[in-house]
């Protein structure tokens, strides 16, 4: 099928499937990895609600993901200083190490996934995806 939307969703689904398989060996899912990445990129501790918005998950789903990350001792949950009702998340030292390990896994996986494209095609695709992302104020 040559429908642009279908192709983007189908390729993203396959990428997530392959990434899940690679990350599973490290003991995390792609959803957990997405949360870890957002926490690592943030300049300040984020709430579960903020992370849910950033990764496109609903709050019930993010709650389960965060609980599993906490059980693995990858994150700590603390009451927010600004809003006592909110809870902020912080990567632990173990979570930082997991980020480093999974970043290597994700980079290898992305390289393997993009292998059917020539380097020049990969760079063009990245430029076009960034243009779409910026044009729709995503991310």
C-alpha positions in Angstrom: 0.0 0.0 0.0 1.3 3.4 -0.9 -0.7 5.5 1.6 1.8 7.8 3.4 0.1 7.5 6.8 -0.2 3.7 6.7 3.5 3.4 5.7 4.7 5.6 8.5 2.6 3.7 11.1 3.6 0.3 9.7 7.3 1.2 9.7 7.1 2.6 13.2 5.3 -0.6 14.4 8.1 -2.8 13.0 10.8 -0.6 14.5 9.1 -0.8 17.9 8.8 -4.6 17.5 12.5 -4.9 16.7 13.5 -2.5 19.4 11.4 -4.3 22.0 13.2 -7.5 21.0 16.6 -6.0 21.4 15.8 -4.1 24.7 14.2 -7.2 26.2 17.7 -8.7 26.6 18.5 -5.7 28.9 15.3 -6.2 30.8 13.3 -3.2 29.6 10.5 -2.6 27.1 10.4 0.1 24.4 7.8 1.9 26.6 10.1 1.8 29.6 13.0 3.0 27.4 10.9 5.9 26.2 10.3 7.0 29.8 14.0 6.6 30.7 15.0 8.7 27.7 12.6 11.5 28.6 13.9 11.5 32.1 17.5 11.6 30.9 16.8 14.5 28.5 14.9 16.6 31.1 16.8 19.3 32.9 14.6 19.0 35.9 12.7 16.1 37.4 9.4 15.4 35.6 6.0 14.2 36.8 4.4 11.1 35.5 1.8 13.3 33.7 4.5 15.3 32.0 6.2 12.2 30.8 2.9 10.7 29.6 2.4 13.8 27.5 5.9 13.6 26.1 5.8 10.0 25.1 2.1 9.9 24.0 0.8 7.5 26.7 -2.3 7.9 28.8 -1.8 8.3 32.5 -2.9 4.9 33.5 -0.4 3.3 31.1 2.4 5.5 32.3 1.6 4.7 35.9 2.2 1.0 35.2 5.4 1.7 33.3 6.7 3.9 36.2 5.8 1.3 38.8 7.8 -1.4 36.9 10.8 1.0 36.5 10.6 1.7 40.3 10.4 -2.0 41.1 13.6 -2.5 39.0 15.2 0.4 41.0 15.7 2.4 37.9 13.7 5.5 39.1 12.7 7.0 42.4 9.4 8.8 43.0 9.3 11.8 45.2 6.6 14.3 46.2 7.0 17.5 44.2 8.2 20.5 46.0 6.0 22.8 44.0 2.8 20.8 44.2 2.4 18.3 47.0 -0.2 16.4 45.0 2.3 15.7 42.2 5.1 13.2 42.3 8.4 13.7 40.4 10.5 11.0 38.9 14.3 10.8 39.0 16.7 8.3 37.4 18.7 6.3 40.0 22.4 5.5 39.4 21.2 2.1 38.2 18.8 3.9 35.9 21.6 6.1 34.5 23.6 2.9 33.7 20.5 1.4 32.1 20.2 4.5 29.9 23.8 4.1 28.8 23.4 0.4 28.1 20.1 0.8 26.3 21.3 3.7 24.3 24.0 1.5 22.8 21.4 -1.2 22.1 19.0 1.3 20.5 21.8 2.8 18.3 22.8 -0.6 17.0 19.1 -1.5 16.4 18.5 1.7 14.5 21.6 1.1 12.4 20.4 -2.4 11.6 16.9 -1.2 10.9 18.1 1.6 8.5 20.5 -0.7 6.7 18.3 -1.1 3.6 18.8 2.6 3.0 22.0 4.2 1.7 23.7 6.7 4.1 22.5 9.6 1.9 19.0 8.2 2.0 19.1 7.9 5.8 20.2 11.5 6.1 17.5 12.7 3.8 14.9 10.7 5.7 16.0 12.2 9.0 15.8 15.7 7.5 12.3 15.1 6.2 11.1 13.5 9.5 12.5 16.5 11.4 10.7 18.9 9.0 7.4 17.0 9.6 8.0 17.0 13.4 8.7 20.7 13.5 5.8 21.5 11.1 3.4 19.8 13.4 5.1 21.0 16.6 5.7 17.4 17.7 8.3 16.5 20.4 
